[in-house]
Amino acid sequence: MRSEYVRRKLGDLVRIKHGFAFKGEHFVDEPTTHVLVTPGNFAIGGGFQDTKLKFYRGPVPEEYVLRAGDLIVTMTDLSRAADTLGFSALVPEHHQRVYLHNQRIGLVEVLRPMEVSKAWLHYLMRTSDYRAWVVGSATGSTVKHTSPSRICDFEFDLPTIDVQRDVAAILDALESRIDLLRQTNSTLESIAQALFKSWFIDFDPVQAKAEGREPEGMDAATAALFPAEFDESELGPVPKGWTVQPIGDLVEAVGGSTPDTKNEAFWEPAVHHWTSPKDLSGATAPVLLNTERKVSDAGLAKISSGLLSAGTLLMSSRAPIGYLSLSQVPVAINQGYIAMPPGGRLPPEFMYFWCQLNMEVIKGRANGSTFMEISKKAFRPIPALLPSPEVVNRFHEFATTVFSRVTANERQACALADLRDTLLPRLISGKLRLQEVQVEGEEALA
């Protein structure tokens, strides 16, 4: 009941500890066990995301090693929109990584654990009221900052500890289901990538047949599609009969543009999906289901590549190069992409993994002074291996099944995330009783 809620300040219950200024000369590109937690590890809306990892090899003060279950909060955000400023996350358990507490992150230490649950605080610090409080007083133009004192001045209604635990349990159940779906997608993508690498990079089936062995893990009909010899090529030894051609001869590569943002007629009514690489930043799956903005018919007419069909591969071509996604909706694109629609000799699902495994080659063709960019002109001549149509088709069948599963899982994860985001403020504020949400939550998790 709402009468059980008591008005409190965060500072009555927690303190926030600043992180350590780890020195830049110890940052490294190659993966290490030590990872600096940065604002890039916070999902929009809160929660931890294991992307944009910053690796560190240097001295580590023990007091700045984060523990699994620690509650952390962003104190600085480099984007003008302060997309993650003030949001919270719980440090995940990871047996191969040591997470480090740097100066852009605050560690929330609970002072009165008998009065407030850390798990409940995690969700409180993801509500719109809390968000408005922190961002509303943020300082800085390009780099947004908040402070422990500002966060600790936030006032809210605190329920009993039992209610807190029950609320957190409901939201945790939704989060766990979302995480499981996305972990499944990551596993599916890894399996497909491993198969692509085996067939088209390492040539395992061809190598096996050349040595008189049966290729492992495939049926006889599939094994029969691969040759048993190699030919020399500009890319080195390749399976006999497979050819090397410019990628631009094997797929269509198109770009896009941005209609005048000051002309409302290009954006209203919002009819057609229109994407910029921002839509792929922090993406939780290798498929695009929605876009932040849409264009009108008049806006679409301003984009020479028009509306690209569902199934188009999107690759960001600048700031940064290398975001990849298979669009599951018809979409128009801005100038920050090279898009590869269906219909080429190498299908988009094939090209998704080809781009992944050839990204260093792609980036090596980029140039620019303000930021690196790869143009369509520079992309199209990149030499690529064209396997036999039969092998391409067999991989395409497998990859299509994988991406169909991934898409279905991501749609379900997004629906559960929408449910979580709808329930969160109402549960935290007590406007929705626990009994009212149990049936809805159980049906969603079924």
C-alpha positions in Angstrom: 0.0 0.0 0.0 1.2 3.5 -0.7 0.7 4.5 2.9 3.7 2.2 3.7 6.0 4.4 1.5 8.3 6.9 3.2 9.9 9.9 1.5 13.7 9.6 1.6 16.9 11.0 -0.1 19.4 8.6 -1.7 22.1 10.2 0.4 20.4 8.9 3.5 20.9 5.4 2.3 24.0 5.3 0.1 27.3 6.9 -0.7 28.9 7.1 -4.1 32.6 6.4 -4.5 34.6 7.9 -7.4 36.7 5.7 -9.6 40.4 5.8 -10.4 42.1 7.7 -13.3 43.8 4.7 -15.0 46.5 6.0 -17.3 46.0 5.9 -21.0 49.4 4.5 -21.9 48.3 1.2 -20.3 45.2 0.9 -22.6 45.7 -1.9 -25.1 43.9 -3.1 -28.2 44.3 -6.8 -27.8 42.0 -8.5 -25.3 43.3 -8.8 -21.7 41.7 -10.1 -18.5 41.4 -6.5 -17.1 38.6 -4.4 -18.5 37.8 -0.8 -17.6 34.1 -0.2 -17.1 33.1 2.9 -19.0 29.8 4.6 -19.9 29.9 2.5 -23.1 29.1 -0.6 -20.9 25.8 0.9 -19.8 22.7 0.1 -22.0 20.4 2.9 -22.9 17.8 2.8 -20.1 20.3 1.1 -17.7 21.8 -2.3 -17.2 25.2 -3.7 -18.1 26.2 -4.5 -21.7 29.4 -6.4 -22.5 30.3 -4.3 -25.5 32.8 -1.5 -26.4 35.3 -3.1 -24.1 38.4 -1.1 -23.1 41.3 -3.3 -22.2 44.0 -2.4 -19.7 47.5 -3.8 -18.9 49.1 -1.9 -16.0 49.1 -1.5 -12.2 45.7 -1.9 -10.6 44.9 -0.6 -7.1 43.0 -3.3 -5.4 40.3 -0.9 -4.0 39.3 -0.2 -7.6 38.6 -3.7 -8.7 34.8 -4.2 -9.1 33.1 -7.2 -7.7 30.2 -9.2 -9.2 27.0 -7.6 -8.0 28.4 -4.2 -7.4 26.0 -1.4 -8.2 27.6 1.2 -10.4 26.4 4.5 -12.0 27.6 6.6 -14.9 29.1 10.0 -13.8 30.2 11.2 -17.3 28.8 10.8 -20.8 30.6 11.8 -23.9 27.5 12.2 -26.0 25.7 15.5 -26.2 22.4 13.7 -25.4 23.9 12.2 -22.3 22.3 9.0 -23.3 23.6 6.9 -20.3 24.4 9.7 -17.7 23.3 8.6 -14.2 22.0 5.2 -15.2 22.8 2.2 -13.1 24.1 -1.3 -13.7 25.1 -4.3 -11.7 28.5 -5.7 -12.5 28.1 -9.2 -14.0 30.0 -12.3 -12.9 32.7 -13.2 -15.4 35.3 -15.9 -14.7 37.7 -14.6 -17.4 37.5 -10.9 -16.7 38.4 -8.4 -14.0 36.3 -5.3 -14.2 38.0 -2.0 -13.1 36.4 1.1 -11.6 37.5 4.1 -13.5 36.8 7.8 -12.9 33.8 8.0 -15.2 31.9 5.6 -13.0 30.5 5.8 -9.5 30.3 2.9 -7.1 27.1 2.9 -5.1 27.7 1.6 -1.6 24.6 0.8 0.4 24.9 2.2 4.0 21.6 0.7 5.4 21.0 -2.7 3.8 18.2 -3.4 6.3 16.3 -0.5 4.9 17.0 -0.6 1.2 17.7 -3.4 -1.3 20.6 -2.9 -3.8 18.5 -4.7 -6.5 15.6 -2.3 -5.9 18.0 0.7 -6.1 19.3 -0.6 -9.4 15.8 -0.2 -10.8 15.0 3.1 -9.0 18.0 4.6 -10.8 16.5 3.6 -14.1 13.2 5.5 -13.7 12.3 8.6 -15.7 12.0 10.7 -12.5 15.6 9.8 -11.4 16.8 10.3 -15.0 15.2 13.8 -15.2 16.8 14.8 -11.9 20.3 13.8 -12.9 20.3 15.0 -16.5 18.4 18.2 -15.7 21.4 19.5 -13.7 24.2 18.0 -15.8 27.1 20.3 -16.6 29.2 20.5 -19.7 28.4 21.0 -23.4 30.1 18.1 -25.2 31.0 16.0 -22.2 28.1 15.8 -19.7 28.9 15.4 -16.0 27.0 14.7 -12.8 28.2 14.4 -9.2 27.7 12.2 -6.2 26.1 15.0 -4.3 23.6 15.6 -7.1 22.7 12.0 -7.3 22.4 11.7 -3.5 20.0 14.6 -3.3 17.4 12.7 -5.3 14.2 12.2 -3.3 11.8 9.3 -3.7 9.2 7.2 -1.9 10.8 4.2 -0.3 8.6 1.1 0.4 9.2 -1.6 2.9 12.2 -3.9 2.4 9.9 -6.8 1.6 8.1 -4.9 -1.1 11.4 -3.8 -2.5 12.6 -7.4 -2.8 9.4 -8.5 -4.4 9.5 -5.7 -7.0 13.1 -6.5 -7.8 12.3 -10.2 -8.2 9.7 -9.5 -10.8 11.9 -7.2 -12.8 14.9 -9.5 -12.4 12.8 -12.4 -13.9 12.1 -10.3 -16.9 15.7 -9.2 -17.2 16.9 -12.8 -16.9 14.6 -13.9 -19.7 15.8 -11.1 -21.9 19.4 -12.0 -21.2 18.8 -15.6 -22.0 17.3 -14.9 -25.3 20.2 -12.6 -26.2 22.8 -15.1 -25.0 21.1 -17.7 -27.2 21.4 -15.3 -30.2 25.0 -14.7 -29.5 25.6 -18.5 -29.5 23.7 -19.0 -32.7 25.7 -16.2 -34.4 29.0 -17.7 -33.1 28.0 -21.1 -34.6 27.2 -19.6 -38.0 30.4 -17.6 -37.9 32.5 -20.7 -37.0 30.9 -22.6 -40.0 31.6 -19.7 -42.3 35.2 -19.6 -41.2 35.6 -23.4 -41.6 34.2 -23.4 -45.1 35.4 -20.1 -46.6 38.5 -19.0 -44.7 40.2 -22.2 -43.5 38.7 -24.4 -46.2 38.5 -27.4 -43.8 36.3 -29.6 -46.0 38.6 -29.1 -49.0 41.7 -29.7 -46.9 40.2 -32.9 -45.5 39.3 -34.3 -49.0 42.7 -33.3 -50.3 44.3 -35.5 -47.6 41.9 -38.4 -48.3 39.8 -37.8 -45.2 36.0 -37.4 -45.0 35.1 -33.8 -43.9 34.0 -33.7 -40.3 30.5 -32.8 -39.2 28.8 -32.8 -42.6 26.7 -35.3 -44.6 27.9 -36.9 -47.7 25.7 -34.7 -50.0 27.2 -31.5 -48.6 30.8 -32.9 -48.6 30.3 -33.7 -52.3 29.9 -30.0 -53.1 33.5 -29.2 -52.1 36.5 -29.9 -54.4 39.5 -32.0 -53.3 42.2 -29.7 -54.7 43.5 -26.1 -54.4 44.4 -23.6 -57.1 46.7 -20.6 -56.6 45.1 -17.1 -56.6 45.9 -13.5 -55.6 44.6 -14.5 -52.2 46.8 -17.6 -52.0 45.6 -21.2 -52.3 41.8 -21.4 -52.8 39.6 -24.4 -53.5 39.7 -25.5 -57.2 37.0 -23.9 -59.3 36.4 -21.0 -56.9 37.3 -17.6 -58.3 38.6 -14.3 -57.0 36.6 -11.2 -58.1 36.1 -7.7 -56.9 33.4 -7.6 -54.2 31.6 -5.0 -56.3 31.0 -7.5 -59.0 29.4 -10.0 -56.6 27.1 -7.7 -54.6 25.3 -4.4 -55.1 26.8 -1.7 -52.8 24.7 1.4 -52.4 24.7 4.5 -50.1 22.1 6.9 -48.8 21.6 10.4 -47.6 19.8 12.6 -45.0 16.9 14.7 -46.2 16.9 18.3 -44.9 16.2 17.9 -41.2 14.8 21.5 -41.1 12.1 20.6 -43.7 9.3 19.0 -41.8 7.7 17.8 -45.0 10.5 15.3 -45.3 9.8 13.8 -41.9 6.1 14.1 -41.4 4.1 12.0 -41.7 6.7 9.5 -40.6 6.1 6.5 -42.9 9.3 4.8 -43.9 12.0 3.4 -41.7 15.2 5.5 -42.1 18.4 4.5 -40.4 21.7 6.1 -39.4 24.6 4.1 -37.7 23.3 5.4 -34.4 20.6 2.7 -34.7 23.3 0.1 -34.6 25.3 1.6 -31.7 24.8 -0.7 -28.7 22.7 -3.1 -30.8 21.7 -6.2 -28.9 21.3 -8.4 -32.0 22.7 -8.6 -35.5 19.3 -7.7 -37.0 17.5 -4.4 -37.3 13.9 -4.5 -36.3 13.1 -0.8 -35.9 14.7 2.7 -36.4 14.7 5.8 -34.3 13.4 8.0 -37.1 11.2 7.6 -40.2 10.9 9.7 -43.3 7.8 10.8 -45.3 7.2 9.9 -48.9 8.7 13.3 -49.8 11.8 12.5 -47.7 12.2 9.1 -49.3 12.2 10.7 -52.7 15.3 12.7 -51.7 17.3 9.4 -51.1 18.7 8.0 -54.4 18.9 4.4 -53.1 15.2 4.6 -52.1 13.6 2.0 -49.8 15.8 -1.1 -49.6 14.1 -4.4 -49.1 14.0 -6.4 -45.9 17.1 -8.7 -45.8 19.5 -5.9 -46.8 22.9 -6.0 -45.1 23.9 -2.7 -43.5 27.5 -1.8 -42.9 28.4 1.5 -41.3 31.1 3.2 -43.4 32.2 5.9 -41.0 32.2 7.0 -37.4 32.8 4.1 -36.8 33.4 1.7 -39.7 32.1 -1.8 -39.2 28.7 -1.9 -37.5 26.8 -4.7 -39.2 23.1 -5.6 -39.3 20.7 -7.5 -41.4 17.6 -5.3 -41.7 14.3 -7.2 -41.1 12.2 -4.2 -42.4 12.3 -2.2 -45.6 14.6 0.7 -44.8 16.1 3.8 -46.3 19.7 4.7 -45.2 21.7 7.8 -44.6 25.2 8.6 -45.9 26.9 6.7 -43.1 26.3 3.2 -44.6 27.3 0.9 -47.4 24.2 -1.3 -47.9 24.1 -4.6 -49.8 20.6 -5.6 -50.7 19.5 -9.2 -51.7 20.0 -10.3 -55.3 23.8 -10.5 -55.6 25.8 -13.6 -56.3 26.7 -13.6 -52.6 23.6 -13.2 -50.4 23.5 -10.7 -47.5 23.7 -13.5 -44.9 26.9 -14.7 -46.5 28.2 -11.1 -46.7 27.5 -10.5 -43.0 30.2 -13.0 -42.0 32.4 -12.1 -44.9 32.5 -8.5 -43.7 33.0 -9.6 -40.1 36.0 -11.7 -41.0 37.5 -9.2 -43.5 36.9 -6.0 -41.5 40.6 -5.2 -41.1 40.9 -5.3 -44.9 37.8 -3.1 -45.3 39.2 -0.6 -42.7 42.5 -0.7 -44.5 40.8 0.9 -47.6 39.4 3.8 -45.6 40.8 7.3 -45.5 39.8 10.7 -44.1 41.1 13.6 -42.1 38.3 14.3 -39.6 37.2 10.7 -39.3 38.0 7.5 -41.3 35.5 6.5 -43.9 35.4 3.8 -46.6 33.6 4.9 -49.7 31.7 2.7 -52.1 34.5 3.4 -54.6 37.1 2.1 -52.3 35.0 -0.9 -51.1 34.0 -2.3 -54.5 37.5 -3.3 -55.7 38.3 -5.4 -52.6 39.1 -8.9 -53.9 36.7 -11.6 -52.6 36.5 -15.3 -53.1 33.4 -16.6 -55.0 32.7 -20.2 -54.1 30.6 -22.5 -56.3 26.9 -21.6 -56.3 26.0 -24.9 -54.7 28.2 -24.3 -51.7 27.0 -20.7 -51.4 23.4 -21.9 -51.5 24.0 -24.6 -48.8 25.5 -22.0 -46.5 22.7 -19.6 -47.2 20.1 -22.2 -46.2 21.8 -22.7 -42.9 22.4 -19.0 -42.3 18.8 -18.1 -43.1 17.6 -20.5 -40.5 20.0 -19.0 -37.9 18.9 -15.5 -38.6 15.3 -16.4 -38.5 15.8 -17.8 -35.0 17.8 -14.8 -34.0 15.1 -12.5 -35.3 12.3 -14.3 -33.5 14.3 -14.3 -30.2 15.1 -10.6 -30.6 11.5 -9.7 -31.2 10.5 -11.6 -28.0 13.3 -9.9 -26.1 12.2 -6.5 -27.3 8.6 -7.3 -26.2 9.8 -8.3 -22.8 11.9 -5.2 -22.5 8.9 -3.0 -23.4 6.9 -4.8 -20.7 9.8 -4.3 -18.2 10.0 -0.6 -19.1 6.2 -0.2 -18.7 6.1 -2.0 -15.3 9.3 -0.5 -13.8 8.1 3.0 -12.9 4.7 1.8 -11.8 6.1 -0.9 -9.6 8.8 1.4 -8.1 6.3 4.1 -7.3 3.7 1.7 -5.9 1.1 2.8 -8.4 0.8 -0.9 -9.5 0.3 -3.5 -6.9 2.4 -6.6 -7.0 -0.7 -8.9 -7.2 -1.8 -7.1 -10.3 1.5 -7.7 -12.2 2.1 -11.3 -11.2 -0.3 -12.7 -13.8 0.9 -10.4 -16.6 4.5 -11.2 -15.8 3.9 -15.0 -15.6 2.2 -14.9 -19.0 5.0 -13.0 -20.6 7.6 -15.4 -19.2 5.7 -18.5 -20.2 
